[in-house]
Amino acid sequence: MLFYLLIFVGLILLTGSLLVLKSFTMKFNELIGMTIIVISLILIAAGSIFIPQDIGVYLLSIGIFLFIVGFIYLLFKPFHFVNLTGLLLFGAAIIISTIVISINYCNSNLWVFGDNEFGQLGDGTTTDRSVPINLTNMIGIKAADAGGYHTLALNVNGTAWGFGKNNYGQLGNGSNIDSSLPVLVKTEQRFIALSAGLNHSLALDRDGNVWAWGANDVGQLVASTQVSFNKPFRMEAISDIIAISAGAKHSLALDNQGKVWAWGYNEQGQLGNNSTVNSSIPVSVMLPVPIKSIAAGANHSMALDEEGNLWVWGDNSYGQLGDGSLTNRLSPVKLDTINKITSLAAGENHSVALDVNKKVWAFGGNKDGQLGNGTEFDISLPVPVIAEDDIVAIGAGGYHSFYVTEEGNLYTFGVNEQGQLGDNTNTMQRTPVFVTHPVDAAYATGGMGHSIAIEEYTPVPLIPAIIIVAILLLLGLFLVWL
């Protein structure tokens, strides 16, 4: 994207240079106006380079103001109408450029709220936030995930960023120092998906390779040593992966054949291989059917098959498997109580599912109201969340939950001690509450005590925009030159 930004800046500077040449044949009054125009173009180009920093905004604003002043000045001086039309085309090109740069490079679509003890909100502080704040230093985010006390964000160009707790290197920037500002994950690799666990992180590249970094005390990174890693390394044990999900200390991966792989901590059977032995190499989950979606909770796992059936395994101490019992499952069991499921999410000790009728179901731990059914009792069978109609996305944090409506409205429920519900209180909510920002949410998810929400991001296609700007500038230059 920087390449296209430089093209915008280059076009503006080229036009300014040609106007300087034209100024040598002008009268004194005309020269004053044209000088103002040229200065405005230079300021606009400089402002575009420094966007989204404050200095960039200031330079753009001053440049646009001077362009208007120069144009008005020439409007009342002996300057031919055709020449003024050319300047008007310049103005249109600049306005379009500014709008495109603003949408593509200045608008952050990542919102954060809740616990910020380790800087996991990425706002440069360690202050908890009970209302969502917009991370203006994060532009063009296509995906993000909240770990235990750290956050990962994926830019549209495939670069990964991390912020928050980093004692095991889970930010992937080559250090073990916490960061309250986003730091770039130290790799040349470009990713298409990220997933954050309690203290470890996973990423997926376009070729289906899984990359991992952070804590490895129980083999959650698929490494022969228990040493943690503060930079990404590629896991060579599995390939052709299309989805990843990190639990507290275990990990899941889904390959292009619908097969699920698991590794790491397994004391509650969360690896689904009919064992309770930890594994530092991926093991095949004992699923009898192809899978299309996966989700890892703290110590339990979930999978969705192509028919919309939900499969669950692992820790069931709070009924988070939804099978009507509190018995751990060492291998997957199919839930017969709900079907036609389209998406799923897993928290610390609870689970959330969305069906084809856009109805939300929840089961498991409910001491903090994270099931959203108006009670505080754990429930081992799926119960409907007291929700709006037309739900399109769901999410789960440690002890809180989310859903997003078709209109982009975000609702939260559950624990709220650190403001992770974003409703400007610290009061637990047993039923969903509306969150005012973002106004056009795509989805939300949470860590142990913090939350993140992604707003719909639709960048302006740059190549058509550049062509339009170039035509306007060249045509404008031609008319000014006459």
Wavefront OBJ file of the C-alpha trace (Angstrom):
o trace
v 0.000 0.000 0.000
v 2.948 2.320 0.610
v 3.808 1.972 -3.093
v 0.438 3.373 -4.126
v 0.664 6.117 -1.514
v 3.985 7.204 -3.007
v 2.367 7.280 -6.466
v -0.287 9.681 -5.120
v 2.405 11.901 -3.618
v 4.494 11.728 -6.805
v 1.581 12.803 -8.992
v 0.923 15.811 -6.776
v 4.596 16.843 -6.721
v 4.915 16.401 -10.499
v 1.911 18.628 -11.047
v 3.382 21.240 -8.706
v 6.677 21.205 -10.609
v 4.950 21.738 -13.942
v 2.966 24.608 -12.485
v 6.254 26.208 -11.427
v 7.402 26.055 -15.051
v 4.149 27.637 -16.173
v 4.589 30.459 -13.658
v 7.541 31.902 -15.650
v 5.121 33.112 -18.353
v 2.604 34.640 -15.948
v 1.909 38.168 -14.818
v 2.798 39.195 -11.258
v -0.770 38.888 -9.900
v -1.198 35.475 -11.468
v 2.183 34.418 -10.117
v 1.080 35.136 -6.544
v -1.938 32.867 -6.888
v 0.038 30.126 -8.605
v 2.727 30.294 -5.889
v 0.065 29.715 -3.265
v -1.248 26.757 -5.306
v 2.215 25.190 -5.637
v 2.909 25.585 -1.898
v -0.458 23.969 -1.148
v 0.415 20.979 -3.361
v 3.746 20.537 -1.594
v 2.064 20.638 1.829
v -0.589 18.139 0.724
v 2.094 15.769 -0.576
v 4.082 16.094 2.669
v 0.948 15.571 4.752
v 0.127 12.410 2.826
v 3.535 10.968 3.684
v 3.117 11.571 7.434
v -0.445 10.287 7.691
v -1.786 9.080 10.156
v 0.444 11.066 12.512
v -0.904 14.407 13.739
v 1.667 16.340 11.692
v 0.293 14.690 8.549
v -3.241 15.793 9.369
v -2.050 19.345 10.052
v -0.079 19.574 6.798
v -3.004 18.203 4.770
v -5.400 20.677 6.363
v -3.108 23.654 5.753
v -2.419 22.510 2.181
v -6.098 22.207 1.311
v -6.800 25.592 2.902
v -4.033 27.272 0.881
v -5.259 25.644 -2.326
v -8.706 27.130 -1.747
v -7.151 30.542 -0.961
v -5.002 30.431 -4.108
v -7.931 29.405 -6.277
v -10.177 32.169 -4.914
v -7.364 34.702 -5.387
v -6.974 33.740 -9.043
v -10.741 33.724 -9.476
v -10.799 37.500 -8.938
v -7.653 38.249 -10.935
v -7.244 38.454 -14.749
v -6.846 34.700 -15.154
v -8.635 32.947 -18.035
v -11.724 30.847 -17.270
v -10.100 27.818 -18.924
v -7.128 28.147 -16.589
v -9.432 28.310 -13.570
v -11.228 25.183 -14.813
v -7.870 23.440 -14.833
v -7.258 24.484 -11.234
v -10.724 23.223 -10.351
v -9.761 19.817 -11.769
v -6.609 19.977 -9.638
v -8.826 20.567 -6.633
v -11.026 17.584 -7.491
v -7.938 15.380 -7.811
v -6.631 16.561 -4.445
v -9.993 15.996 -2.747
v -10.201 12.468 -4.155
v -6.604 11.767 -3.102
v -7.264 13.038 0.407
v -10.437 10.943 0.752
v -8.683 7.798 -0.492
v -5.682 8.350 1.786
v -8.010 9.037 4.719
v -10.072 5.872 4.209
v -7.161 3.562 3.428
v -4.482 4.944 5.731
v -6.065 7.055 8.479
v -9.080 5.076 9.713
v -8.433 2.525 12.430
v -11.025 -0.254 12.571
v -9.702 -1.866 15.781
v -11.436 -1.099 19.089
v -10.251 -2.259 22.517
v -11.599 -2.166 26.075
v -11.262 -3.805 29.486
v -8.191 -4.928 31.430
v -4.966 -3.170 30.456
v -2.571 -4.205 33.231
v 0.089 -5.350 30.769
v -0.728 -2.925 27.963
v -2.871 -5.476 26.123
v -5.105 -2.678 24.802
v -2.166 -1.216 22.873
v -2.943 2.421 23.660
v 0.418 3.239 25.245
v -0.940 3.069 28.807
v -1.771 0.459 31.437
v -5.112 2.048 32.274
v -8.245 -0.105 32.125
v -10.951 1.125 29.739
v -14.652 0.598 30.443
v -15.665 2.011 27.065
v -14.170 0.997 23.708
v -11.345 3.167 22.420
v -10.192 3.304 18.836
v -6.561 2.294 18.301
v -5.539 5.066 15.917
v -2.060 3.554 15.582
v -3.536 0.427 13.991
v -4.650 1.043 10.394
v -6.239 -1.461 8.002
v -6.631 -4.394 10.386
v -8.292 -7.439 8.796
v -8.261 -9.687 11.879
v -7.306 -9.657 15.548
v -7.360 -12.033 18.494
v -7.099 -11.639 22.254
v -4.893 -14.002 24.235
v -4.731 -14.329 27.991
v -3.093 -10.949 28.505
v -1.823 -10.075 25.051
v -3.352 -9.132 21.711
v -2.461 -9.969 18.118
v -3.536 -7.943 15.077
v -3.200 -8.738 11.384
v -2.865 -5.980 8.799
v -4.405 -6.259 5.329
v -0.877 -6.577 3.902
v -0.254 -9.691 6.026
v 2.020 -8.141 8.659
v 1.355 -9.158 12.263
v 1.466 -6.949 15.357
v 1.362 -7.733 19.056
v 0.935 -5.826 22.305
v 0.549 -6.615 25.990
v 2.210 -9.220 28.166
v 5.405 -10.665 26.710
v 7.089 -12.667 29.474
v 7.248 -15.743 27.225
v 7.869 -13.856 23.992
v 4.217 -14.173 22.939
v 4.410 -10.854 21.061
v 6.975 -12.369 18.697
v 9.152 -9.267 18.427
v 12.390 -10.885 19.573
v 12.171 -9.695 23.183
v 10.475 -10.673 26.449
v 9.505 -7.171 27.491
v 5.852 -6.200 27.795
v 4.667 -3.537 25.360
v 1.716 -1.186 25.724
v 2.124 -0.131 22.105
v 1.858 -2.386 19.032
v 5.162 -4.010 18.057
v 5.817 -5.725 14.756
v 6.120 -9.504 14.886
v 9.701 -10.173 13.825
v 9.401 -12.064 10.555
v 9.417 -11.431 6.820
v 6.524 -13.878 6.452
v 3.060 -12.615 5.575
v 0.077 -14.207 7.293
v -3.621 -14.736 6.621
v -4.746 -15.683 10.152
v -3.663 -15.344 13.793
v -4.686 -16.949 17.068
v -3.632 -16.031 20.598
v -3.499 -18.487 23.500
v -2.833 -17.856 27.173
v 0.900 -17.262 26.671
v 1.550 -18.497 23.136
v 0.653 -17.355 19.631
v -0.061 -19.010 16.283
v -0.131 -17.695 12.721
v -1.066 -19.190 9.359
v 0.551 -18.251 6.037
v -0.900 -18.451 2.519
v 0.852 -21.740 1.823
v -0.885 -23.513 4.694
v 2.085 -23.447 7.070
v 1.654 -22.824 10.791
v 4.027 -20.500 12.633
v 4.305 -20.350 16.416
v 5.961 -18.359 19.203
v 5.666 -17.782 22.956
v 5.375 -20.274 25.810
v 6.224 -23.920 25.164
v 6.243 -25.461 28.645
v 3.837 -28.274 27.658
v 4.620 -28.504 23.939
v 2.031 -25.993 22.699
v 4.482 -24.827 20.014
v 5.399 -28.292 18.707
v 9.050 -27.967 19.628
v 11.350 -30.647 21.059
v 12.467 -28.317 23.837
v 10.343 -26.679 26.535
v 12.107 -23.366 25.985
v 9.872 -20.489 24.923
v 10.433 -18.665 21.616
v 10.202 -14.887 21.213
v 10.196 -14.981 17.398
v 8.035 -17.001 15.009
v 9.259 -20.327 13.690
v 7.574 -22.558 11.159
v 6.096 -25.839 12.377
v 7.163 -28.504 9.909
v 5.103 -31.322 11.422
v 1.863 -30.305 9.692
v 0.987 -28.690 6.358
v -1.943 -27.701 4.147
v -3.619 -26.025 7.114
v -6.622 -23.730 6.574
v -7.546 -22.744 10.161
v -5.865 -22.467 13.569
v -7.042 -21.942 17.150
v -5.006 -21.547 20.334
v -6.348 -22.583 23.733
v -4.796 -21.852 27.113
v -1.951 -24.342 26.669
v -3.026 -26.432 23.704
v -3.474 -25.727 20.009
v -5.723 -26.909 17.182
v -5.258 -26.864 13.410
v -7.607 -27.827 10.575
v -6.195 -29.070 7.268
v -7.672 -28.853 3.784
v -8.986 -32.415 4.032
v -11.173 -31.586 7.029
v -8.848 -33.301 9.493
v -8.141 -31.735 12.906
v -4.728 -31.817 14.570
v -3.984 -30.997 18.207
v -0.909 -30.622 20.409
v 0.180 -29.309 23.806
v -1.489 -29.749 27.192
v -3.825 -32.730 27.466
v -4.631 -33.376 31.121
v -8.385 -33.003 30.481
v -8.332 -34.728 27.087
v -8.401 -31.476 25.091
v -6.303 -33.050 22.324
v -9.124 -35.496 21.575
v -6.892 -38.549 21.026
v -8.373 -40.676 23.861
v -5.430 -39.858 26.113
v -4.427 -37.468 28.897
v -0.744 -37.366 27.929
v 0.684 -34.049 26.753
v 2.039 -34.043 23.210
v 4.701 -31.808 21.670
v 3.879 -33.192 18.225
v 0.500 -32.864 16.474
v -1.858 -35.775 17.021
v -4.921 -36.555 14.964
v -8.174 -35.782 16.761
v -10.475 -38.809 16.689
v -13.246 -37.283 14.618
v -15.295 -39.569 12.354
v -16.333 -36.874 9.859
v -14.659 -33.990 7.972
v -14.584 -30.698 9.867
v -14.961 -27.129 8.553
v -14.400 -25.008 11.676
v -12.589 -25.281 15.032
v -12.378 -23.422 18.345
v -10.136 -23.978 21.362
v -11.265 -22.909 24.826
v -9.005 -22.814 27.861
v -8.986 -26.585 28.304
v -11.725 -27.796 25.987
v -12.085 -28.014 22.228
v -14.887 -27.721 19.685
v -15.329 -28.565 16.009
v -18.081 -28.002 13.468
v -18.707 -30.529 10.710
v -20.009 -29.888 7.218
v -23.565 -30.807 8.235
v -23.665 -28.209 10.993
v -23.154 -30.683 13.845
v -21.103 -29.668 16.870
v -18.371 -31.959 18.250
v -16.810 -31.342 21.673
v -14.055 -32.804 23.852
v -11.780 -32.009 26.796
v -12.540 -30.341 30.120
v -16.187 -30.456 31.159
v -15.963 -29.348 34.798
v -18.593 -26.666 34.262
v -20.621 -28.330 31.538
v -18.802 -26.411 28.789
v -19.105 -29.379 26.437
v -22.905 -29.083 26.534
v -23.561 -32.835 26.649
v -25.629 -32.756 29.850
v -22.815 -34.049 32.070
v -19.745 -32.808 33.956
v -17.562 -35.639 32.656
v -14.386 -34.849 30.737
v -14.302 -36.321 27.233
v -10.997 -37.729 25.972
v -12.351 -38.037 22.438
v -15.002 -36.018 20.559
v -18.719 -36.482 21.187
v -21.457 -35.070 18.976
v -24.071 -32.791 20.531
v -27.560 -33.912 19.577
v -29.328 -31.121 21.428
v -28.465 -28.437 18.872
v -27.802 -28.687 15.150
v -27.419 -26.642 11.991
v -24.695 -24.633 13.691
v -22.838 -22.070 11.567
v -20.166 -20.741 13.974
v -18.741 -21.419 17.411
v -16.656 -19.775 20.122
v -15.014 -21.078 23.299
v -14.140 -19.195 26.489
v -12.384 -20.158 29.707
v -15.134 -22.500 30.892
v -18.082 -21.809 28.614
v -19.042 -22.187 24.968
v -21.167 -20.234 22.493
v -22.749 -21.371 19.214
v -24.743 -19.692 16.445
v -27.279 -21.653 14.392
v -28.554 -21.235 10.843
v -31.606 -19.347 12.140
v -29.239 -16.743 13.644
v -30.049 -17.860 17.173
v -27.326 -17.881 19.841
v -26.816 -20.810 22.242
v -24.502 -21.011 25.252
v -23.496 -23.627 27.826
v -21.011 -24.192 30.642
v -19.813 -21.912 33.438
v -22.193 -19.081 34.227
v -21.137 -17.656 37.594
v -20.511 -14.309 35.919
v -23.521 -14.398 33.602
v -21.438 -15.311 30.541
v -24.242 -17.470 29.119
v -26.489 -14.434 28.780
v -29.667 -16.191 29.856
v -30.401 -14.018 32.879
v -29.094 -16.464 35.518
v -25.827 -17.213 37.331
v -26.090 -21.019 37.341
v -23.763 -23.287 35.382
v -25.651 -25.164 32.668
v -24.427 -28.350 30.982
v -26.933 -28.238 28.115
v -27.252 -25.534 25.440
v -29.606 -22.698 26.413
v -30.702 -19.794 24.233
v -29.065 -16.457 24.913
v -31.500 -13.615 25.490
v -30.503 -11.951 22.245
v -31.636 -9.717 19.420
v -32.739 -11.189 16.110
v -30.478 -11.593 13.073
v -27.203 -12.402 14.831
v -24.296 -12.775 12.399
v -21.230 -13.204 14.629
v -20.383 -14.479 18.112
v -17.348 -14.403 20.369
v -16.127 -15.501 23.777
v -13.626 -14.099 26.254
v -12.429 -15.534 29.542
v -15.714 -15.162 31.395
v -17.654 -12.927 29.034
v -19.304 -13.228 25.629
v -20.241 -11.213 22.548
v -22.565 -11.182 19.593
v -22.976 -8.848 16.609
v -26.242 -8.186 14.790
v -26.790 -7.883 11.071
v -26.820 -4.095 11.488
v -23.333 -4.182 13.015
v -24.481 -3.589 16.599
v -22.265 -5.112 19.295
v -23.669 -6.706 22.470
v -21.724 -8.082 25.444
v -22.514 -10.006 28.632
v -20.751 -11.655 31.571
v -18.008 -10.517 33.947
v -17.155 -6.823 33.890
v -14.678 -6.135 36.695
v -12.187 -4.480 34.334
v -14.768 -2.931 32.013
v -14.454 -5.714 29.437
v -18.120 -5.357 28.454
v -17.521 -1.812 27.242
v -20.745 -0.411 28.722
v -19.004 2.260 30.844
v -19.578 0.300 34.064
v -17.851 -2.436 36.032
v -21.094 -4.255 36.719
v -21.617 -7.883 35.734
v -24.345 -8.334 33.119
v -26.394 -11.546 32.994
v -28.131 -10.447 29.798
v -26.624 -8.749 26.737
v -25.984 -4.994 26.838
v -25.519 -2.756 23.819
v -22.048 -1.277 23.229
v -22.040 2.063 21.444
v -18.757 1.535 19.559
v -17.821 0.391 17.057
v -20.919 1.431 15.153
v -20.430 -1.138 12.392
v -18.841 -4.140 14.104
v -17.844 -7.245 12.155
v -16.982 -9.400 15.166
v -15.582 -9.270 18.708
v -13.574 -11.554 20.968
v -11.880 -11.408 24.337
v -8.969 -12.431 26.523
v -9.055 -13.143 30.237
v -10.101 -9.602 31.067
v -9.937 -7.521 27.897
v -11.940 -7.300 24.701
v -11.365 -6.333 21.082
v -13.805 -5.524 18.298
v -13.175 -5.231 14.598
v -15.135 -2.722 12.542
v -15.982 -3.437 8.928
v -13.071 -2.273 6.771
v -13.548 -1.713 3.044
v -10.538 0.040 1.487
v -10.926 2.061 -1.687
v -9.422 0.206 -4.687
v -6.163 2.061 -5.242
v -5.417 1.418 -8.914
v -8.732 2.873 -10.219
v -8.339 5.801 -7.801
v -4.823 6.527 -9.069
v -6.004 6.421 -12.693
v -8.824 8.882 -11.958
v -6.492 11.230 -10.048
v -3.861 11.069 -12.798
v -6.447 11.918 -15.501
v -7.772 14.865 -13.483
v -4.264 16.188 -12.802
v -3.119 15.869 -16.416
v -6.291 17.405 -17.816
v -6.099 20.181 -15.244
v -2.481 20.828 -16.122
v -3.328 21.022 -19.815
v -6.062 23.598 -19.185
v -3.815 25.691 -16.912
v -1.056 25.598 -19.514
v -3.319 27.046 -22.236
l 1 2 3 4 5 6 7 8 9 10 11 12 13 14 15 16 17 18 19 20 21 22 23 24 25 26 27 28 29 30 31 32 33 34 35 36 37 38 39 40 41 42 43 44 45 46 47 48 49 50 51 52 53 54 55 56 57 58 59 60 61 62 63 64 65 66 67 68 69 70 71 72 73 74 75 76 77 78 79 80 81 82 83 84 85 86 87 88 89 90 91 92 93 94 95 96 97 98 99 100 101 102 103 104 105 106 107 108 109 110 111 112 113 114 115 116 117 118 119 120 121 122 123 124 125 126 127 128 129 130 131 132 133 134 135 136 137 138 139 140 141 142 143 144 145 146 147 148 149 150 151 152 153 154 155 156 157 158 159 160 161 162 163 164 165 166 167 168 169 170 171 172 173 174 175 176 177 178 179 180 181 182 183 184 185 186 187 188 189 190 191 192 193 194 195 196 197 198 199 200 201 202 203 204 205 206 207 208 209 210 211 212 213 214 215 216 217 218 219 220 221 222 223 224 225 226 227 228 229 230 231 232 233 234 235 236 237 238 239 240 241 242 243 244 245 246 247 248 249 250 251 252 253 254 255 256 257 258 259 260 261 262 263 264 265 266 267 268 269 270 271 272 273 274 275 276 277 278 279 280 281 282 283 284 285 286 287 288 289 290 291 292 293 294 295 296 297 298 299 300 301 302 303 304 305 306 307 308 309 310 311 312 313 314 315 316 317 318 319 320 321 322 323 324 325 326 327 328 329 330 331 332 333 334 335 336 337 338 339 340 341 342 343 344 345 346 347 348 349 350 351 352 353 354 355 356 357 358 359 360 361 362 363 364 365 366 367 368 369 370 371 372 373 374 375 376 377 378 379 380 381 382 383 384 385 386 387 388 389 390 391 392 393 394 395 396 397 398 399 400 401 402 403 404 405 406 407 408 409 410 411 412 413 414 415 416 417 418 419 420 421 422 423 424 425 426 427 428 429 430 431 432 433 434 435 436 437 438 439 440 441 442 443 444 445 446 447 448 449 450 451 452 453 454 455 456 457 458 459 460 461 462 463 464 465 466 467 468 469 470 471 472 473 474 475 476 477 478 479 480 481 482
